[in-house]
């Protein structure tokens, strides 16, 4: 039985890592890499760090506007799908590669399975929200990470089959977190000690494309660095936006706001492990930080991971500098729930459903 996985960006690679070995063992498994993230540190390094074999197809789509990028992915993905003729196409998360893979598959007559279905921010101004909604409504199998995501799908009356699997990030961190702690030397390289720094990541279009918002976030990170050093692995999109918006001087103004190149998975997880707190706009980083017991400040006014807000692990601050500084200085106490996002067996549940579909 042939299963095709379609990936193209960091969040996709991490989710693929939870099922790649299982799929390779039980299926004729083909991996298509769209090339959405073409920078090495955001692409091949994750295959290396997570021991995922090289993709069977690399489409090399690269950057561009959302419409251009998705359009090119649909065309090139369809060609590969028609050549391979899979039984099921699996897409992951909510990136442009996700929506392109799902649309290409259903238009070509193939069934789609969506890993991480049902997440909702209820903000249609977010590209990720558009991607996940479209994908959920064309998928035959919907693998939902939380009870809330299941309820979202039920309310929308999606036509596919819904399964509560837990979050695949739990599976990945249970294995690779230990390896990161043992092997990564990133804190030594950066000359920092555990609990004496903050980690920041910014990459969402609503923050990088808006000069006013990006400027406000840089100022927040700068003021945060007066409390503790801020380690800021900068996404290529963010670095480009900083230059285009003329904010390079502001970014370099703060001595303890340390802008570094993007990190591989193991180094980044180790960096999170040692952090005092995390500042981000990423859904994936919110979860990784929670699973590592770290509190998170999010530069958005809403999140698809409502459970993390409910139990106090995530604080939504938008770009309110006074609120951020208050939280960094005083902190807060979240409620620990070890199974909030699952038990680390999501990959096994996904495998069982797909195997049963072939019987």
Secondary structure, DSSP 4 states (H G I P E B T S, - for coil): -EEEEEE-SHHHHHHHHHHHHHHHHHSEEEEEE--SS-SGGGTHHHHHHTTPPPPSEE-------HHHHHHHHHHHHHHHHHHH--SEEEEETTSHHHHHHHHHHHHTT-EEEEEEET-----TTSHHHHHHHHHHHH-SEEEESSHHHHHHHHHTT-SSEEEE---HHHHHHHHHHHHHHHH--HHHHHT--TTSEEEEE---HHHHS-HHHHHHHHHHHHHHTTTSEEEEE--HHHHHHHHHTT-HHHHTS-TTEEEE----HHHHHHHHHH-SEEEES-HHHHHHHHHTT--EEESSS--S-HHHHHTTSEEE-TT-HHHHHHHHHH---PPP-TTTT--S-HHHHHHHHHHHHT-
